[in-house]
Amino acid sequence: MTTDQSVLNRIEKLVAEEERLWSGGRPSDPELKRLKEIEVELDRAWDLLRQRRARREFGQDPDDAELRPAGIVRTYRDE
């Protein structure tokens, strides 16, 4: 079961990995690829957390929130 805390834990792990990859100086090509993946995963996790909070705020079940595809979440940022 997904909870707000489990989503936050995932975000924290991704941020820690991102910081670790940047801390070694100029990232290698594989590290840059992973950093892009982390960016997308973070966007999706934050989106899920926002969905859960909004559902709760409006009296809906936060467990009905779904992890949206990366393409959908990424287009929100570009608007």
DOVOFI-221477 format. One record per atom (N, C-alpha, C): x, y, z; residue number from 1; residue in three letters; atom name. Coordinates in Angstrom, 1 decimal. Each point is the difference from the previous one (the first is absolute). Layout:
# residues N
@X: X, Y: Y, Z: Z, num: NUM, residuo: ALA, atomo: CA $
...
***
This chain:
# residues 79
@X: 0.8, Y: -1.2, Z: 0.0, num: 1, residuo: MET, atomo: N $
@X: -0.8, Y: 1.2, Z: 0.0, num: 1, residuo: MET, atomo: CA $
@X: 0.9, Y: 1.2, Z: 0.0, num: 1, residuo: MET, atomo: C $
@X: -0.4, Y: 1.0, Z: -0.8, num: 2, residuo: THR, atomo: N $
@X: 0.7, Y: 1.3, Z: -0.1, num: 2, residuo: THR, atomo: CA $
@X: -0.5, Y: 0.9, Z: 1.1, num: 2, residuo: THR, atomo: C $
@X: 0.8, Y: 0.7, Z: 0.7, num: 3, residuo: THR, atomo: N $
@X: -0.3, Y: 1.0, Z: 0.9, num: 3, residuo: THR, atomo: CA $
@X: 0.7, Y: 1.2, Z: -0.3, num: 3, residuo: THR, atomo: C $
@X: -0.4, Y: 1.2, Z: 0.6, num: 4, residuo: ASP, atomo: N $
@X: 0.8, Y: 1.2, Z: -0.2, num: 4, residuo: ASP, atomo: CA $
@X: 1.4, Y: -0.2, Z: 0.5, num: 4, residuo: ASP, atomo: C $
@X: 0.2, Y: -0.7, Z: 1.1, num: 5, residuo: GLN, atomo: N $
@X: 1.3, Y: -0.2, Z: 0.5, num: 5, residuo: GLN, atomo: CA $
@X: 0.9, Y: -0.9, Z: -0.9, num: 5, residuo: GLN, atomo: C $
@X: -0.6, Y: -1.0, Z: -0.6, num: 6, residuo: SER, atomo: N $
@X: 0.8, Y: -0.8, Z: -0.9, num: 6, residuo: SER, atomo: CA $
@X: 0.4, Y: 0.8, Z: -1.3, num: 6, residuo: SER, atomo: C $
@X: -0.9, Y: 0.9, Z: -0.4, num: 7, residuo: VAL, atomo: N $
@X: 0.4, Y: 0.8, Z: -1.2, num: 7, residuo: VAL, atomo: CA $
@X: 1.1, Y: 1.0, Z: 0.5, num: 7, residuo: VAL, atomo: C $
@X: -0.1, Y: 0.6, Z: 1.1, num: 8, residuo: LEU, atomo: N $
@X: 1.0, Y: 0.9, Z: 0.5, num: 8, residuo: LEU, atomo: CA $
@X: 1.4, Y: -0.8, Z: 0.2, num: 8, residuo: LEU, atomo: C $
@X: -0.1, Y: -1.2, Z: 0.5, num: 9, residuo: ASN, atomo: N $
@X: 1.2, Y: -0.8, Z: 0.2, num: 9, residuo: ASN, atomo: CA $
@X: 0.7, Y: -0.3, Z: -1.4, num: 9, residuo: ASN, atomo: C $
@X: -0.8, Y: -0.2, Z: -1.0, num: 10, residuo: ARG, atomo: N $
@X: 0.5, Y: -0.2, Z: -1.4, num: 10, residuo: ARG, atomo: CA $
@X: 0.7, Y: 1.3, Z: -0.5, num: 10, residuo: ARG, atomo: C $
@X: -0.7, Y: 1.1, Z: 0.3, num: 11, residuo: ILE, atomo: N $
@X: 0.6, Y: 1.3, Z: -0.4, num: 11, residuo: ILE, atomo: CA $
@X: 1.3, Y: 0.2, Z: 0.7, num: 11, residuo: ILE, atomo: C $
@X: 0.1, Y: -0.3, Z: 1.2, num: 12, residuo: GLU, atomo: N $
@X: 1.2, Y: 0.2, Z: 0.8, num: 12, residuo: GLU, atomo: CA $
@X: 1.2, Y: -0.8, Z: -0.6, num: 12, residuo: GLU, atomo: C $
@X: -0.4, Y: -1.3, Z: -0.3, num: 13, residuo: LYS, atomo: N $
@X: 1.1, Y: -0.9, Z: -0.6, num: 13, residuo: LYS, atomo: CA $
@X: 0.5, Y: 0.5, Z: -1.3, num: 13, residuo: LYS, atomo: C $
@X: -1.0, Y: 0.5, Z: -0.8, num: 14, residuo: LEU, atomo: N $
@X: 0.4, Y: 0.5, Z: -1.3, num: 14, residuo: LEU, atomo: CA $
@X: 0.9, Y: 1.3, Z: 0.1, num: 14, residuo: LEU, atomo: C $
@X: -0.4, Y: 0.8, Z: 0.9, num: 15, residuo: VAL, atomo: N $
@X: 0.8, Y: 1.3, Z: 0.2, num: 15, residuo: VAL, atomo: CA $
@X: 1.4, Y: -0.4, Z: 0.5, num: 15, residuo: VAL, atomo: C $
@X: 0.1, Y: -0.9, Z: 0.9, num: 16, residuo: ALA, atomo: N $
@X: 1.3, Y: -0.4, Z: 0.5, num: 16, residuo: ALA, atomo: CA $
@X: 0.9, Y: -0.6, Z: -1.1, num: 16, residuo: ALA, atomo: C $
@X: -0.6, Y: -0.8, Z: -0.8, num: 17, residuo: GLU, atomo: N $
@X: 0.7, Y: -0.6, Z: -1.2, num: 17, residuo: GLU, atomo: CA $
@X: 0.5, Y: 1.1, Z: -0.9, num: 17, residuo: GLU, atomo: C $
@X: -0.9, Y: 1.0, Z: -0.3, num: 18, residuo: GLU, atomo: N $
@X: 0.3, Y: 1.1, Z: -0.8, num: 18, residuo: GLU, atomo: CA $
@X: 1.2, Y: 0.8, Z: 0.5, num: 18, residuo: GLU, atomo: C $
@X: -0.1, Y: 0.3, Z: 1.3, num: 19, residuo: GLU, atomo: N $
@X: 1.1, Y: 0.7, Z: 0.7, num: 19, residuo: GLU, atomo: CA $
@X: 1.3, Y: -0.7, Z: -0.1, num: 19, residuo: GLU, atomo: C $
@X: -0.1, Y: -1.3, Z: 0.2, num: 20, residuo: ARG, atomo: N $
@X: 1.2, Y: -0.8, Z: -0.1, num: 20, residuo: ARG, atomo: CA $
@X: 0.7, Y: 0.0, Z: -1.3, num: 20, residuo: ARG, atomo: C $
@X: -0.9, Y: -0.1, Z: -1.1, num: 21, residuo: LEU, atomo: N $
@X: 0.5, Y: 0.1, Z: -1.3, num: 21, residuo: LEU, atomo: CA $
@X: 0.6, Y: 1.3, Z: -0.4, num: 21, residuo: LEU, atomo: C $
@X: -0.5, Y: 1.1, Z: 0.5, num: 22, residuo: TRP, atomo: N $
@X: 0.5, Y: 1.3, Z: -0.2, num: 22, residuo: TRP, atomo: CA $
@X: 1.3, Y: 0.3, Z: 0.8, num: 22, residuo: TRP, atomo: C $
@X: 0.1, Y: -0.6, Z: 1.1, num: 23, residuo: SER, atomo: N $
@X: 1.1, Y: 0.3, Z: 1.0, num: 23, residuo: SER, atomo: CA $
@X: 1.4, Y: -0.4, Z: -0.5, num: 23, residuo: SER, atomo: C $
@X: 0.1, Y: -0.9, Z: -1.0, num: 24, residuo: GLY, atomo: N $
@X: 1.2, Y: -0.5, Z: -0.5, num: 24, residuo: GLY, atomo: CA $
@X: 0.6, Y: 0.9, Z: -1.1, num: 24, residuo: GLY, atomo: C $
@X: -0.4, Y: 1.2, Z: -0.2, num: 25, residuo: GLY, atomo: N $
@X: 0.5, Y: 0.8, Z: -1.0, num: 25, residuo: GLY, atomo: CA $
@X: -0.9, Y: -0.2, Z: -1.3, num: 25, residuo: GLY, atomo: C $
@X: 0.7, Y: 0.1, Z: -1.1, num: 26, residuo: ARG, atomo: N $
@X: -0.8, Y: -0.1, Z: -1.3, num: 26, residuo: ARG, atomo: CA $
@X: -0.4, Y: -1.5, Z: -0.2, num: 26, residuo: ARG, atomo: C $
@X: -1.4, Y: -0.2, Z: -0.1, num: 27, residuo: PRO, atomo: N $
@X: -0.5, Y: -1.3, Z: -0.1, num: 27, residuo: PRO, atomo: CA $
@X: 0.4, Y: -0.7, Z: -1.4, num: 27, residuo: PRO, atomo: C $
@X: 0.2, Y: -1.3, Z: 0.1, num: 28, residuo: SER, atomo: N $
@X: 0.3, Y: -0.7, Z: -1.3, num: 28, residuo: SER, atomo: CA $
@X: -1.3, Y: -0.1, Z: -0.8, num: 28, residuo: SER, atomo: C $
@X: 0.2, Y: -0.5, Z: -1.2, num: 29, residuo: ASP, atomo: N $
@X: -1.2, Y: -0.2, Z: -0.9, num: 29, residuo: ASP, atomo: CA $
@X: -1.1, Y: -0.9, Z: 0.7, num: 29, residuo: ASP, atomo: C $
@X: 0.4, Y: -1.1, Z: 0.5, num: 30, residuo: PRO, atomo: N $
@X: -1.0, Y: -0.9, Z: 0.7, num: 30, residuo: PRO, atomo: CA $
@X: -0.6, Y: 0.7, Z: 1.2, num: 30, residuo: PRO, atomo: C $
@X: 0.8, Y: 0.8, Z: 0.7, num: 31, residuo: GLU, atomo: N $
@X: -0.6, Y: 0.8, Z: 1.2, num: 31, residuo: GLU, atomo: CA $
@X: -0.9, Y: 1.0, Z: -0.5, num: 31, residuo: GLU, atomo: C $
@X: 0.3, Y: 0.7, Z: -1.1, num: 32, residuo: LEU, atomo: N $
@X: -0.9, Y: 1.0, Z: -0.6, num: 32, residuo: LEU, atomo: CA $
@X: -1.3, Y: -0.6, Z: -0.4, num: 32, residuo: LEU, atomo: C $
@X: 0.1, Y: -1.2, Z: -0.6, num: 33, residuo: LYS, atomo: N $
@X: -1.3, Y: -0.7, Z: -0.4, num: 33, residuo: LYS, atomo: CA $
@X: -0.8, Y: -0.4, Z: 1.3, num: 33, residuo: LYS, atomo: C $
@X: 0.7, Y: -0.4, Z: 1.0, num: 34, residuo: ARG, atomo: N $
@X: -0.8, Y: -0.3, Z: 1.3, num: 34, residuo: ARG, atomo: CA $
@X: -0.6, Y: 1.2, Z: 0.6, num: 34, residuo: ARG, atomo: C $
@X: 0.8, Y: 1.1, Z: -0.1, num: 35, residuo: LEU, atomo: N $
@X: -0.6, Y: 1.3, Z: 0.6, num: 35, residuo: LEU, atomo: CA $
@X: -1.3, Y: 0.4, Z: -0.8, num: 35, residuo: LEU, atomo: C $
@X: 0.0, Y: -0.2, Z: -1.3, num: 36, residuo: LYS, atomo: N $
@X: -1.2, Y: 0.3, Z: -0.7, num: 36, residuo: LYS, atomo: CA $
@X: -1.2, Y: -0.9, Z: 0.4, num: 36, residuo: LYS, atomo: C $
@X: 0.4, Y: -1.3, Z: 0.2, num: 37, residuo: GLU, atomo: N $
@X: -1.1, Y: -0.9, Z: 0.5, num: 37, residuo: GLU, atomo: CA $
@X: -0.5, Y: 0.4, Z: 1.4, num: 37, residuo: GLU, atomo: C $
@X: 0.9, Y: 0.4, Z: 0.9, num: 38, residuo: ILE, atomo: N $
@X: -0.3, Y: 0.4, Z: 1.3, num: 38, residuo: ILE, atomo: CA $
@X: -1.0, Y: 1.3, Z: -0.1, num: 38, residuo: ILE, atomo: C $
@X: 0.4, Y: 0.9, Z: -0.9, num: 39, residuo: GLU, atomo: N $
@X: -0.9, Y: 1.2, Z: -0.2, num: 39, residuo: GLU, atomo: CA $
@X: -1.4, Y: -0.4, Z: -0.3, num: 39, residuo: GLU, atomo: C $
@X: -0.1, Y: -0.9, Z: -0.9, num: 40, residuo: VAL, atomo: N $
@X: -1.4, Y: -0.5, Z: -0.4, num: 40, residuo: VAL, atomo: CA $
@X: -0.7, Y: -0.7, Z: 1.1, num: 40, residuo: VAL, atomo: C $
@X: 0.7, Y: -0.9, Z: 0.7, num: 41, residuo: GLU, atomo: N $
@X: -0.5, Y: -0.7, Z: 1.1, num: 41, residuo: GLU, atomo: CA $
@X: -0.5, Y: 1.0, Z: 1.1, num: 41, residuo: GLU, atomo: C $
@X: 0.8, Y: 1.0, Z: 0.3, num: 42, residuo: LEU, atomo: N $
@X: -0.4, Y: 1.0, Z: 1.0, num: 42, residuo: LEU, atomo: CA $
@X: -1.2, Y: 0.8, Z: -0.4, num: 42, residuo: LEU, atomo: C $
@X: -0.1, Y: 0.3, Z: -1.3, num: 43, residuo: ASP, atomo: N $
@X: -1.2, Y: 0.7, Z: -0.5, num: 43, residuo: ASP, atomo: CA $
@X: -1.2, Y: -0.8, Z: 0.3, num: 43, residuo: ASP, atomo: C $
@X: 0.1, Y: -1.3, Z: -0.4, num: 44, residuo: ARG, atomo: N $
@X: -1.1, Y: -0.9, Z: 0.2, num: 44, residuo: ARG, atomo: CA $
@X: -0.4, Y: -0.2, Z: 1.5, num: 44, residuo: ARG, atomo: C $
@X: 1.0, Y: -0.1, Z: 0.8, num: 45, residuo: ALA, atomo: N $
@X: -0.3, Y: -0.2, Z: 1.5, num: 45, residuo: ALA, atomo: CA $
@X: -0.6, Y: 1.2, Z: 0.6, num: 45, residuo: ALA, atomo: C $
@X: 0.5, Y: 1.2, Z: -0.4, num: 46, residuo: TRP, atomo: N $
@X: -0.6, Y: 1.2, Z: 0.5, num: 46, residuo: TRP, atomo: CA $
@X: -1.5, Y: 0.2, Z: -0.5, num: 46, residuo: TRP, atomo: C $
@X: -0.2, Y: -0.4, Z: -1.2, num: 47, residuo: ASP, atomo: N $
@X: -1.3, Y: 0.1, Z: -0.6, num: 47, residuo: ASP, atomo: CA $
@X: -1.0, Y: -1.0, Z: 0.8, num: 47, residuo: ASP, atomo: C $
@X: 0.5, Y: -1.2, Z: 0.3, num: 48, residuo: LEU, atomo: N $
@X: -0.8, Y: -0.9, Z: 0.7, num: 48, residuo: LEU, atomo: CA $
@X: -0.4, Y: 0.5, Z: 1.4, num: 48, residuo: LEU, atomo: C $
@X: 1.0, Y: 0.6, Z: 0.7, num: 49, residuo: LEU, atomo: N $
@X: -0.2, Y: 0.6, Z: 1.3, num: 49, residuo: LEU, atomo: CA $
@X: -1.0, Y: 1.1, Z: -0.1, num: 49, residuo: LEU, atomo: C $
@X: 0.1, Y: 0.9, Z: -1.0, num: 50, residuo: ARG, atomo: N $
@X: -1.0, Y: 1.1, Z: -0.2, num: 50, residuo: ARG, atomo: CA $
@X: -1.4, Y: -0.6, Z: -0.2, num: 50, residuo: ARG, atomo: C $
@X: -0.1, Y: -1.0, Z: -0.8, num: 51, residuo: GLN, atomo: N $
@X: -1.3, Y: -0.6, Z: -0.3, num: 51, residuo: GLN, atomo: CA $
@X: -0.6, Y: -0.6, Z: 1.3, num: 51, residuo: GLN, atomo: C $
@X: 0.8, Y: -0.7, Z: 0.8, num: 52, residuo: ARG, atomo: N $
@X: -0.5, Y: -0.5, Z: 1.3, num: 52, residuo: ARG, atomo: CA $
@X: -0.5, Y: 1.1, Z: 0.9, num: 52, residuo: ARG, atomo: C $
@X: 0.8, Y: 1.0, Z: 0.1, num: 53, residuo: ARG, atomo: N $
@X: -0.4, Y: 1.1, Z: 0.9, num: 53, residuo: ARG, atomo: CA $
@X: -1.2, Y: 0.7, Z: -0.5, num: 53, residuo: ARG, atomo: C $
@X: -0.1, Y: 0.2, Z: -1.3, num: 54, residuo: ALA, atomo: N $
@X: -1.2, Y: 0.7, Z: -0.5, num: 54, residuo: ALA, atomo: CA $
@X: -1.3, Y: -0.9, Z: 0.2, num: 54, residuo: ALA, atomo: C $
@X: 0.2, Y: -1.3, Z: -0.2, num: 55, residuo: ARG, atomo: N $
@X: -1.2, Y: -0.9, Z: 0.2, num: 55, residuo: ARG, atomo: CA $
@X: -0.4, Y: 0.1, Z: 1.5, num: 55, residuo: ARG, atomo: C $
@X: 0.9, Y: -0.1, Z: 0.9, num: 56, residuo: ARG, atomo: N $
@X: -0.3, Y: 0.1, Z: 1.4, num: 56, residuo: ARG, atomo: CA $
@X: -0.7, Y: 1.3, Z: 0.3, num: 56, residuo: ARG, atomo: C $
@X: 0.5, Y: 1.1, Z: -0.5, num: 57, residuo: GLU, atomo: N $
@X: -0.5, Y: 1.3, Z: 0.3, num: 57, residuo: GLU, atomo: CA $
@X: -1.5, Y: 0.1, Z: -0.5, num: 57, residuo: GLU, atomo: C $
@X: -0.3, Y: -0.6, Z: -1.1, num: 58, residuo: PHE, atomo: N $
@X: -1.4, Y: 0.0, Z: -0.5, num: 58, residuo: PHE, atomo: CA $
@X: -0.8, Y: -1.2, Z: 0.4, num: 58, residuo: PHE, atomo: C $
@X: 0.4, Y: -0.7, Z: 1.0, num: 59, residuo: GLY, atomo: N $
@X: -0.9, Y: -1.0, Z: 0.6, num: 59, residuo: GLY, atomo: CA $
@X: 0.0, Y: -1.3, Z: -0.8, num: 59, residuo: GLY, atomo: C $
@X: 1.0, Y: -0.2, Z: -0.9, num: 60, residuo: GLN, atomo: N $
@X: 0.1, Y: -1.2, Z: -0.8, num: 60, residuo: GLN, atomo: CA $
@X: 1.1, Y: -0.9, Z: 0.6, num: 60, residuo: GLN, atomo: C $
@X: 0.0, Y: -1.2, Z: -0.5, num: 61, residuo: ASP, atomo: N $
@X: 1.0, Y: -1.0, Z: 0.5, num: 61, residuo: ASP, atomo: CA $
@X: 1.3, Y: 0.2, Z: -0.7, num: 61, residuo: ASP, atomo: C $
@X: 1.0, Y: 0.4, Z: 0.8, num: 62, residuo: PRO, atomo: N $
@X: 1.4, Y: 0.2, Z: -0.6, num: 62, residuo: PRO, atomo: CA $
@X: 0.6, Y: -1.3, Z: -0.6, num: 62, residuo: PRO, atomo: C $
@X: -0.5, Y: -1.1, Z: 0.4, num: 63, residuo: ASP, atomo: N $
@X: 0.5, Y: -1.3, Z: -0.6, num: 63, residuo: ASP, atomo: CA $
@X: -0.5, Y: -0.2, Z: -1.4, num: 63, residuo: ASP, atomo: C $
@X: -0.9, Y: 0.9, Z: -0.5, num: 64, residuo: ASP, atomo: N $
@X: -0.4, Y: -0.1, Z: -1.4, num: 64, residuo: ASP, atomo: CA $
@X: 0.9, Y: 0.8, Z: -0.9, num: 64, residuo: ASP, atomo: C $
@X: 1.0, Y: 0.7, Z: 0.6, num: 65, residuo: ALA, atomo: N $
@X: 1.0, Y: 0.7, Z: -0.8, num: 65, residuo: ALA, atomo: CA $
@X: 0.8, Y: -1.0, Z: -0.7, num: 65, residuo: ALA, atomo: C $
@X: 0.4, Y: 0.3, Z: -1.2, num: 66, residuo: GLU, atomo: N $
@X: 0.9, Y: -0.9, Z: -0.8, num: 66, residuo: GLU, atomo: CA $
@X: 1.2, Y: 0.7, Z: -0.5, num: 66, residuo: GLU, atomo: C $
@X: 1.1, Y: -0.8, Z: 0.0, num: 67, residuo: LEU, atomo: N $
@X: 1.3, Y: 0.4, Z: -0.6, num: 67, residuo: LEU, atomo: CA $
@X: -0.3, Y: 0.2, Z: -1.5, num: 67, residuo: LEU, atomo: C $
@X: 0.1, Y: 1.3, Z: -0.5, num: 68, residuo: ARG, atomo: N $
@X: -0.2, Y: 0.2, Z: -1.4, num: 68, residuo: ARG, atomo: CA $
@X: 1.2, Y: -0.2, Z: -0.8, num: 68, residuo: ARG, atomo: C $
@X: -0.2, Y: -0.3, Z: -1.3, num: 69, residuo: PRO, atomo: N $
@X: 1.1, Y: -0.2, Z: -0.9, num: 69, residuo: PRO, atomo: CA $
@X: 0.9, Y: 1.2, Z: -0.1, num: 69, residuo: PRO, atomo: C $
@X: 1.3, Y: -0.3, Z: -0.2, num: 70, residuo: ALA, atomo: N $
@X: 1.0, Y: 1.1, Z: 0.0, num: 70, residuo: ALA, atomo: CA $
@X: -0.4, Y: 1.1, Z: -1.1, num: 70, residuo: ALA, atomo: C $
@X: -0.5, Y: -0.4, Z: -1.1, num: 71, residuo: GLY, atomo: N $
@X: -0.3, Y: 0.9, Z: -1.1, num: 71, residuo: GLY, atomo: CA $
@X: -1.0, Y: 1.0, Z: 0.5, num: 71, residuo: GLY, atomo: C $
@X: -1.0, Y: -0.4, Z: 0.7, num: 72, residuo: ILE, atomo: N $
@X: -1.1, Y: 0.9, Z: 0.5, num: 72, residuo: ILE, atomo: CA $
@X: 0.6, Y: 1.0, Z: 1.0, num: 72, residuo: ILE, atomo: C $
@X: 0.7, Y: -0.6, Z: 1.0, num: 73, residuo: VAL, atomo: N $
@X: 0.6, Y: 0.9, Z: 1.1, num: 73, residuo: VAL, atomo: CA $
@X: 0.9, Y: 1.0, Z: -0.6, num: 73, residuo: VAL, atomo: C $
@X: 0.9, Y: -0.4, Z: -0.9, num: 74, residuo: ARG, atomo: N $
@X: 1.0, Y: 0.9, Z: -0.6, num: 74, residuo: ARG, atomo: CA $
@X: -0.6, Y: 1.1, Z: -0.7, num: 74, residuo: ARG, atomo: C $
@X: -1.2, Y: -0.2, Z: -0.7, num: 75, residuo: THR, atomo: N $
@X: -0.6, Y: 1.1, Z: -0.7, num: 75, residuo: THR, atomo: CA $
@X: -0.6, Y: 1.1, Z: 0.9, num: 75, residuo: THR, atomo: C $
@X: -0.3, Y: -0.4, Z: 1.3, num: 76, residuo: TYR, atomo: N $
@X: -0.4, Y: 1.0, Z: 0.9, num: 76, residuo: TYR, atomo: CA $
@X: 1.0, Y: 1.0, Z: 0.3, num: 76, residuo: TYR, atomo: C $
@X: 1.3, Y: -0.4, Z: 0.1, num: 77, residuo: ARG, atomo: N $
@X: 1.1, Y: 0.9, Z: 0.3, num: 77, residuo: ARG, atomo: CA $
@X: 0.2, Y: 0.9, Z: -1.1, num: 77, residuo: ARG, atomo: C $
@X: -0.3, Y: -0.4, Z: -1.3, num: 78, residuo: ASP, atomo: N $
@X: 0.3, Y: 0.8, Z: -1.1, num: 78, residuo: ASP, atomo: CA $
@X: -1.0, Y: 1.1, Z: -0.3, num: 78, residuo: ASP, atomo: C $
@X: -1.1, Y: 0.0, Z: 0.7, num: 79, residuo: GLU, atomo: N $
@X: -1.1, Y: 0.9, Z: -0.2, num: 79, residuo: GLU, atomo: CA $
@X: 0.3, Y: 1.3, Z: 0.7, num: 79, residuo: GLU, atomo: C $
***
